[in-house]
Amino acid sequence: MSWTRYIPLIEQLRSYGKPSFRSDLVAGLTVAIMLVPQGMAYALLAGMPPIYGLYAGLVPPLVYGLLGTSRQLSLGPVAISSLLVLAGISQLAEPESDRYIELVILTGFLVGAAKLLLSALRLGFLVRFLSHPVIAGFTSAAAVIIAVNQLKYLLGIEIPRFTYSYETVYYAIQHLSEIHWLSFVCCVGSIMLMWALRRWAPQVPGALVVTILGVGITAYFRLDQLGLNIVGQVPKGLPAFSVPVLEAASIRVVLPTVFAVTIISIVESIGIAKTLELKNKDTKVLPNQELLALGAAKVAGSFFQSLPSSASFTRSAINNQAGARTGVASIVAASAIGFTLIFFTPLFYYLPKATLAAIILTAVRGLFEWERARYLWRVHRKDFLMLSITFVITLAFGIEEGVLAGVVLSLLTIIYQTSRPHVVVLGQLADGHTFRNIERFPEATQFTGILIMRFDAPLFFMNADYFKDKVIDTIRRHPDRIEVFILDASSILDIDSSGLEALEEIHRYLSERGTTFYLSGVLGPVRDRLQLAGLLQRIGLHNHFLYIRDALDYHQREGEQGWSPQAVQFNRKRKHQ
């Protein structure tokens, strides 16, 4: 067994030197500077004490640095996963209560176990069935819900926990007269400062700046005595080892949340890793190994009280820009978080929760996919509709329902598109050898009594009847009596028994009408199946041509100059010709 297969860091370190370490050191420390305030903010978003956000930045990045195939991916708490946790677990226990914390840690363990199972079964490809428009609709709605959940910190008023976001907004509007202006100014001022730094000094970590200023100003002027809500006591030291509570009843109630977090975190993490892969020639992302790394990171993290973690696009991009060369950068970031836990957590006592809300509000602005929605409206209205439906369902019914709707909608889209593929009538262009869709090329010539059609998909059980009905209906509706039907099979990459039956029925229908059936451009694997089924012989070996032009010439000459039996013989060596 090769250890490098399961621990990619070993291979990454083969040519490791001081320049690479310096780059990893700078990148890791840069990410840690961002992770400290973001981790506490996202823990707050998840309904957990802020310290659990720092715990999530300790063990998971350490494990991922060893096992992950992406050298630049940054693991830790993120907004979407935190919101999913809050939406699911808050229905089972009061946020920040012992029972709530217990269920959240159990959720992290089960999400990790699910990813390990998917990796062992080599099912990483399944995440591709969740379409990008659906993900965009979900994340956009999640951004709105996250923003709404911060209203209590932005306005400084107590808002009861409601099931739906519009109830929270309505309550906040009704109680605007109770606004705590100091909290409002703290939150808005932090947002404005971070936006200003992003625009005029992008190299400065805005979240860290507002955290330091928030702590310093609040402590100096004792703004907490004026009603400003602060984080308070933050435990000092590394998290203790503890086994998640694996009770059957608890596992059963958190499964919907586990399902949602697993799907979204896999899509996010592998999507980010693939994006970074394009920018780094020395990186090769392996989806199943990524699932192993992500799963192991979550399982290990759950034994050290970690909030469920995922990949952060912002921190990963910063990690890449800062020069991360290997997984050592993640290990450096985790070490810096450990150093912070040991020495610096008492400094966060006076950190205003309004400042953490500002960090969240600034971060989720990038989750709202406005530009993608505009793009889809312009280029693909069906995808825009999918985005819109997922967005509305998530806002109207909730986060978990939105994830489920997204999965169902993606599967329905796949089924619909697969069952109704592109089927076109072809005509001849002026060069005499090129044949194109007559709807796109009105100048293309059609021949009297001859119908040429092309089917652009594998021919199998989901679309066989559609294809057969399309051919027969086109022949019936054609103004001329069709003497010759030519099927351009060059785009049929595969065929199953249902597809063979459909071709058999088309052949039978054409024979009864006295119409000649020609095949053109049949690929090797499909030709083999036709040969085994005896269909090639029934259609006629001399009716099988390499090009449409050959079939037309043969028909016009009315000779026996089609492909010889030897030219279409069953040959297993010619699999893709």
C-alpha positions in Angstrom: 0.0 0.0 0.0 1.3 3.4 -0.9 0.9 6.0 1.9 1.2 8.8 -0.6 -2.2 7.7 -2.1 -4.0 8.4 1.2 -1.6 11.1 2.6 -0.9 13.4 -0.3 1.2 15.7 1.9 4.0 13.1 1.7 4.2 13.5 -2.1 3.9 17.3 -1.7 6.9 17.4 0.6 9.3 15.4 -1.7 10.8 18.6 -3.2 10.0 20.8 -0.2 12.5 23.5 0.8 12.9 26.8 2.6 11.2 29.0 -0.1 8.1 26.7 0.0 8.0 26.8 3.8 8.2 30.6 3.8 5.3 30.8 1.4 3.3 28.3 3.4 4.1 30.1 6.6 2.9 33.5 5.3 -0.2 31.9 3.7 -1.1 30.0 6.9 -0.7 33.0 9.2 -2.7 35.2 6.8 -5.6 32.7 6.8 -5.5 32.4 10.6 -5.8 36.2 10.9 -9.0 35.9 8.9 -10.2 32.8 10.6 -10.2 34.1 14.1 -12.9 36.7 13.7 -14.8 34.8 11.1 -14.8 31.6 13.2 -16.4 33.4 16.1 -18.9 35.1 13.9 -20.0 31.9 12.2 -20.3 30.1 15.5 -22.6 32.9 16.6 -24.6 32.4 13.3 -24.8 28.6 14.1 -26.3 29.3 17.5 -23.1 28.2 19.3 -20.8 30.0 21.7 -18.1 31.8 19.7 -15.3 29.6 21.1 -16.6 26.7 19.0 -15.8 28.6 15.8 -12.2 28.6 16.9 -12.3 24.9 17.7 -13.5 24.4 14.1 -10.3 26.1 12.9 -8.0 23.8 14.8 -8.4 20.1 14.1 -10.2 20.0 10.7 -7.6 22.1 8.9 -4.8 20.1 10.5 -6.3 16.8 9.2 -7.2 18.2 5.8 -3.6 19.5 5.4 -2.4 15.9 5.7 -5.1 14.2 3.6 -6.4 16.8 1.1 -5.4 16.9 -2.5 -6.0 20.6 -2.9 -2.9 22.5 -1.6 -4.8 25.8 -1.2 -8.2 24.8 0.2 -8.9 26.4 3.6 -11.2 24.4 5.9 -13.1 25.8 8.8 -16.5 27.3 9.8 -18.5 28.9 6.9 -21.8 30.8 6.7 -23.9 28.3 4.7 -23.1 25.3 6.9 -23.6 27.4 10.0 -27.0 28.5 8.8 -28.0 24.9 8.0 -27.0 23.8 11.5 -29.0 26.6 13.1 -32.1 25.9 10.9 -32.1 22.2 11.7 -30.9 21.9 15.3 -32.7 25.0 16.7 -35.9 23.1 16.1 -34.7 20.4 18.5 -33.0 22.4 21.3 -32.4 26.0 22.5 -29.3 27.5 20.8 -26.2 27.6 23.0 -27.7 25.1 25.5 -25.8 22.0 26.4 -28.3 19.8 24.4 -27.9 22.0 21.4 -24.1 21.9 21.5 -24.3 18.1 21.9 -26.5 17.7 18.8 -24.4 20.1 16.7 -21.2 18.1 17.4 -23.1 14.9 16.7 -24.2 16.4 13.3 -20.5 17.2 12.5 -19.6 13.6 13.3 -22.3 12.1 11.1 -21.6 14.5 8.2 -18.0 13.3 8.3 -19.0 9.7 8.5 -21.3 10.1 5.5 -18.4 11.6 3.5 -16.2 8.7 4.4 -18.8 6.3 3.3 -19.2 8.1 0.0 -15.5 8.0 -0.5 -15.2 4.3 0.3 -18.0 3.5 -2.2 -16.4 5.9 -4.7 -19.6 7.9 -5.1 -18.0 11.3 -5.3 -19.5 11.8 -8.8 -23.0 12.0 -7.3 -22.5 15.7 -6.3 -22.5 16.5 -10.0 -26.2 15.9 -10.1 -26.9 19.1 -8.2 -26.9 21.8 -10.9 -25.2 25.1 -10.5 -28.4 27.2 -11.0 -30.0 25.3 -8.2 -27.0 25.9 -5.9 -27.0 29.5 -6.9 -30.7 29.8 -6.0 -30.2 28.1 -2.6 -27.1 30.2 -1.6 -28.8 33.4 -2.6 -31.8 32.6 -0.5 -29.5 31.5 2.3 -27.7 34.9 2.1 -31.0 36.6 2.7 -31.9 34.3 5.6 -28.4 34.9 7.2 -28.8 38.6 6.9 -32.3 38.5 8.4 -30.9 36.5 11.4 -28.5 39.3 12.1 -31.2 41.9 12.6 -31.3 41.4 16.4 -27.6 42.3 16.6 -27.8 45.1 14.0 -30.8 46.7 15.8 -29.8 45.7 19.3 -33.3 44.4 20.1 -34.5 41.0 21.4 -36.3 39.1 18.5 -38.0 35.8 19.3 -37.0 32.9 17.1 -39.5 32.5 14.2 -39.8 29.7 11.7 -39.8 31.9 8.6 -37.7 34.9 7.7 -40.6 37.2 6.9 -41.9 36.8 10.4 -38.6 38.0 11.8 -38.6 41.0 9.4 -42.2 41.9 10.3 -41.4 41.7 14.1 -38.3 43.9 13.6 -40.3 46.5 11.7 -42.9 46.5 14.4 -40.3 47.1 17.1 -38.1 49.7 15.4 -38.9 52.2 18.1 -36.9 50.0 20.5 -33.7 50.1 18.5 -30.5 50.3 20.5 -28.6 53.0 18.7 -25.2 52.1 20.1 -25.5 48.6 18.7 -26.7 49.9 15.3 -23.8 52.4 15.0 -21.3 49.7 16.0 -22.6 47.3 13.4 -23.0 49.8 10.6 -19.7 51.5 11.4 -17.9 48.1 11.3 -19.5 47.3 7.9 -18.6 50.7 6.4 -15.0 50.3 7.7 -14.6 46.8 6.2 -16.0 48.0 2.8 -13.7 51.0 2.9 -10.6 48.8 3.6 -11.7 46.3 0.9 -11.8 49.2 -1.6 -8.8 51.3 -0.7 -6.6 48.9 1.3 -7.5 45.3 0.2 -4.3 43.9 1.7 -5.5 44.9 5.2 -7.7 42.2 6.9 -10.8 44.2 7.6 -12.5 41.6 9.9 -9.4 41.6 12.1 -9.3 45.4 12.2 -12.9 45.8 13.3 -12.5 43.1 15.8 -9.5 44.8 17.4 -11.2 48.2 17.3 -14.4 46.8 18.7 -12.7 45.1 21.6 -10.5 48.2 22.3 -13.2 50.8 22.2 -15.7 48.7 24.1 -13.3 47.9 26.9 -11.9 51.5 27.2 -15.3 53.2 27.3 -17.1 50.3 29.0 -19.8 50.4 26.3 -21.2 47.1 27.7 -22.5 49.1 30.6 -24.5 51.2 28.1 -26.3 48.1 26.8 -23.9 46.9 24.0 -24.1 43.2 23.8 -20.7 41.6 24.1 -19.3 38.0 23.7 -18.3 37.8 27.4 -16.2 35.0 28.9 -14.4 32.9 26.3 -12.8 29.6 27.6 -9.0 29.5 27.5 -7.0 26.6 26.2 -7.3 23.8 23.7 -10.5 21.8 23.4 -10.7 18.6 25.5 -11.1 15.2 23.8 -14.7 13.9 24.1 -16.7 11.3 22.2 -19.8 12.6 20.5 -23.1 11.2 22.0 -24.1 8.5 19.7 -27.6 7.8 20.8 -30.1 6.3 18.3 -32.8 8.9 19.2 -30.4 11.8 18.7 -29.0 10.4 15.4 -32.6 10.0 14.1 -33.6 13.6 14.8 -30.5 15.2 13.3 -30.5 13.1 10.0 -32.3 15.8 8.0 -29.7 18.4 9.0 -26.9 15.9 8.3 -28.3 15.3 4.8 -28.5 19.0 4.0 -25.0 19.8 5.4 -23.4 16.9 3.7 -24.7 17.8 0.2 -24.0 21.5 0.4 -20.6 21.2 2.0 -19.5 18.6 -0.6 -20.6 20.7 -3.5 -19.0 23.8 -2.0 -15.7 22.2 -1.0 -15.1 20.2 -4.2 -16.3 23.1 -6.3 -13.8 25.5 -4.6 -11.0 22.9 -4.9 -11.7 22.5 -8.6 -11.6 26.3 -9.1 -8.2 26.5 -7.4 -6.9 23.5 -9.4 -7.3 25.6 -12.6 -5.1 28.2 -11.2 -2.3 25.9 -10.0 -0.6 23.5 -12.3 0.9 21.5 -9.5 -2.5 20.6 -8.0 -4.6 17.6 -9.0 -7.9 17.4 -7.2 -9.2 13.8 -6.7 -12.9 13.9 -5.7 -12.9 10.6 -3.8 -9.7 11.5 -1.9 -11.3 14.9 -1.2 -14.3 13.2 0.3 -11.9 11.1 2.5 -10.1 14.2 3.6 -13.2 16.2 4.3 -14.9 13.3 6.1 -11.9 12.5 8.3 -11.5 16.2 9.1 -15.1 16.4 10.3 -15.0 13.2 12.3 -11.7 14.1 14.0 -13.0 17.6 14.7 -16.2 16.2 16.4 -13.9 14.5 19.0 -12.6 18.0 19.8 -15.9 19.9 20.0 -15.6 21.4 16.5 -18.5 23.1 14.8 -19.2 21.4 11.4 -16.6 22.8 9.0 -16.4 23.2 5.2 -14.3 25.0 2.7 -14.4 28.8 2.6 -14.0 30.3 -0.8 -12.8 33.6 0.6 -10.1 32.1 2.9 -9.1 29.6 0.2 -8.7 32.5 -2.3 -6.6 34.4 0.2 -4.6 31.3 0.9 -3.8 30.9 -2.8 -3.0 34.6 -3.2 -0.7 34.5 -0.2 1.4 31.8 -1.9 0.3 28.5 -0.3 2.4 25.7 -1.8 1.3 22.6 0.1 -1.0 21.4 2.9 1.6 22.8 5.3 -0.2 26.1 5.0 -3.3 24.5 6.5 -1.2 23.1 9.3 0.3 26.5 10.0 -3.1 28.1 10.1 -4.4 25.4 12.6 -1.3 25.9 14.7 -1.9 29.7 14.8 -5.5 29.0 16.0 -4.2 26.7 18.7 -1.8 29.4 19.8 -4.7 31.9 20.0 -6.8 29.4 22.0 -3.9 29.0 24.5 -3.0 32.7 25.0 -5.4 35.2 23.5 -9.0 34.1 24.2 -9.4 36.4 27.3 -8.9 39.4 24.9 -12.3 38.6 23.2 -14.3 39.3 26.4 -15.3 42.8 25.2 -15.9 41.9 21.6 -19.4 43.3 20.6 -21.8 40.8 19.0 -22.7 43.7 16.7 -19.2 43.5 15.3 -19.5 39.8 14.7 -22.8 40.5 12.9 -21.1 43.0 10.7 -18.5 40.4 9.7 -21.2 38.0 8.8 -23.2 40.6 6.8 -20.1 41.6 4.9 -19.2 38.0 4.1 -22.7 36.9 2.9 -23.0 39.7 0.5 -20.9 37.6 -1.9 -23.3 34.7 -1.5 -26.1 36.5 -3.3 -25.8 35.4 -6.9 -27.3 38.4 -8.6 -24.8 38.4 -11.5 -25.4 34.7 -12.2 -29.2 35.3 -12.2 -28.8 38.1 -14.8 -26.6 35.9 -16.9 -29.0 33.0 -16.8 -31.9 35.3 -17.7 -29.9 36.3 -20.7 -28.6 33.0 -22.0 -30.8 30.2 -20.5 -34.3 30.9 -19.2 -34.9 27.4 -18.0 -31.9 27.5 -15.7 -33.0 30.9 -14.5 -36.4 29.4 -13.7 -34.6 26.6 -11.7 -32.6 29.2 -9.8 -35.8 31.2 -9.0 -37.8 28.2 -7.9 -35.1 27.1 -5.5 -34.7 30.6 -4.2 -38.4 31.0 -3.5 -38.8 27.6 -1.9 -35.8 28.2 0.4 -37.1 31.6 1.5 -40.7 30.5 1.8 -40.3 27.1 3.5 -36.9 26.9 5.0 -33.2 25.9 4.5 -33.6 22.1 4.7 -36.7 22.2 2.4 -34.7 24.3 0.0 -31.9 21.8 -0.2 -34.4 18.9 -0.7 -36.2 21.0 -3.4 -32.9 21.7 -5.1 -32.0 18.0 -5.2 -35.4 17.0 -6.5 -35.4 19.8 -9.1 -31.9 18.8 -10.3 -33.0 15.2 -10.7 -36.2 16.2 -12.5 -34.2 18.4 -14.9 -31.8 15.6 -15.6 -34.7 13.2 -16.3 -36.5 15.7 -18.5 -33.5 16.6 -20.6 -32.4 13.0 -20.9 -35.9 11.8 -21.9 -36.4 14.6 -24.5 -33.0 15.0 -26.3 -32.3 17.0 -29.4 -33.8 15.5 -32.6 -33.5 17.5 -35.8 -34.3 17.2 -39.5 -31.2 17.8 -41.7 -30.7 19.5 -45.0 -27.8 19.8 -47.4 -25.7 23.0 -47.5 -24.3 24.4 -50.7 -21.0 22.5 -50.6 -22.9 19.3 -51.1 -21.3 17.4 -48.2 -22.4 19.3 -45.1 -25.8 18.6 -43.5 -27.3 20.8 -40.9 -30.5 21.5 -38.9 -33.0 23.1 -41.3 -34.4 25.3 -38.5 -31.0 26.9 -38.0 -30.0 26.8 -41.7 -33.1 27.8 -43.7 -31.0 27.7 -46.8 -30.3 24.0 -46.4 -31.8 21.9 -49.2 -34.2 19.0 -48.6 -34.7 16.4 -51.2 -38.2 15.3 -52.4 -39.2 12.0 -50.9 -36.1 11.9 -48.6 -36.0 12.6 -44.9 -32.7 12.9 -43.0 -32.8 13.1 -39.2 -30.1 13.2 -36.5 -30.5 12.1 -32.8 -28.0 13.9 -30.4 -27.9 11.5 -27.4 -27.3 8.0 -26.3 -30.4 6.0 -27.3 -31.6 4.2 -24.2 -34.8 3.4 -22.2 -35.5 6.9 -21.0 -35.6 8.4 -24.5 -36.3 5.5 -26.9 -40.0 6.0 -27.1 -39.6 9.7 -27.6 -37.1 9.1 -30.4 -39.4 6.6 -32.1 -42.5 8.8 -31.8 -40.5 11.8 -33.1 -39.4 9.9 -36.2 -42.8 8.4 -37.0 -44.6 11.7 -36.3 -42.2 13.6 -38.6 -42.8 11.1 -41.4 -46.5 11.3 -41.0 -46.6 15.1 -41.0 -44.2 15.4 -43.9 -45.9 16.9 -47.0 -44.2 14.4 -49.3 -44.4 10.7 -49.4 -41.1 9.6 -47.8 -39.3 7.0 -50.0 -36.0 7.1 -48.1 -35.3 7.7 -44.4 -31.7 8.4 -43.4 -30.7 8.3 -39.7 -27.5 10.2 -39.0 -26.3 8.1 -36.0 -23.0 9.9 -35.6 -24.2 11.5 -32.3 -25.6 8.3 -30.8 -22.8 7.3 -28.4 -24.4 4.3 -26.9 -27.6 2.1 -27.2 -29.3 -0.3 -24.9 -32.0 -2.9 -25.5 -34.8 -0.4 -25.4 -33.0 1.7 -28.0 -32.6 -1.4 -30.2 -36.3 -2.1 -29.9 -37.1 1.4 -30.9 -35.0 1.1 -34.0 -36.6 -2.3 -34.7 -40.1 -0.7 -34.5 -39.0 2.2 -36.8 -37.6 -0.3 -39.3 -40.8 -2.3 -39.2 -42.9 0.9 -39.6 -40.8 2.0 -42.6 -40.9 -1.5 -44.2 -44.7 -1.5 -44.0 -44.8 1.9 -45.8 -42.3 0.8 -48.4 -39.7 3.3 -47.2 -36.0 2.4 -47.4 -34.1 2.8 -44.1 -30.4 4.0 -44.3 -28.0 4.3 -41.4 -25.1 6.8 -41.5 -22.1 7.3 -39.3 -22.8 4.6 -36.8 -20.1 4.4 -34.1 -18.3 1.2 -33.3 -19.9 0.4 -29.9 -23.4 1.0 -31.4 -22.6 -0.9 -34.5 -21.5 -3.9 -32.4 -24.9 -3.9 -30.5 -26.8 -3.7 -33.8 -24.8 -6.6 -35.1 -25.4 -8.7 -32.0 -29.1 -8.0 -32.1 -29.3 -8.9 -35.8 -30.8 -5.5 -36.6 -27.9 -4.6 -38.9 -28.7 -7.5 -41.1 -32.4 -6.9 -41.1 -31.9 -3.2 -42.1 -29.4 -4.5 -44.7 -25.6 -4.3 -44.6 -25.7 -2.5 -47.9 -27.9 0.2 -46.3 -25.2 1.2 -43.8 -22.9 4.1 -44.8 -20.1 6.2 -43.4 -21.5 9.5 -44.6 -24.9 10.9 -45.4 -23.6 11.9 -48.8 -22.7 8.3 -49.6 -26.3 7.2 -48.8 -27.7 9.8 -51.1 -25.4 8.9 -53.9 -26.2 5.2 -53.5 -29.9 5.9 -53.6 -29.6 8.2 -56.6 -27.6 5.6 -58.5 -29.9 2.8 -57.3 -26.9 0.5 -57.3 -25.4 -1.9 -54.9 -22.4 0.2 -53.9 -23.0 0.7 -50.2 -20.7 -0.6 -47.6 -19.9 -4.3 -48.1 -20.5 -6.8 -45.4 -16.8 -6.8 -44.7 -16.9 -3.0 -44.1 -19.5 -3.3 -41.4 -18.4 -6.6 -39.9 -18.6 -7.0 -36.2 -15.2 -6.2 -34.8 -14.6 -5.8 -31.1 -11.3 -4.0 -31.7 -13.0 -1.0 -33.4 -14.8 0.1 -30.2 -15.0 3.9 -30.9 -14.7 4.2 -34.7 
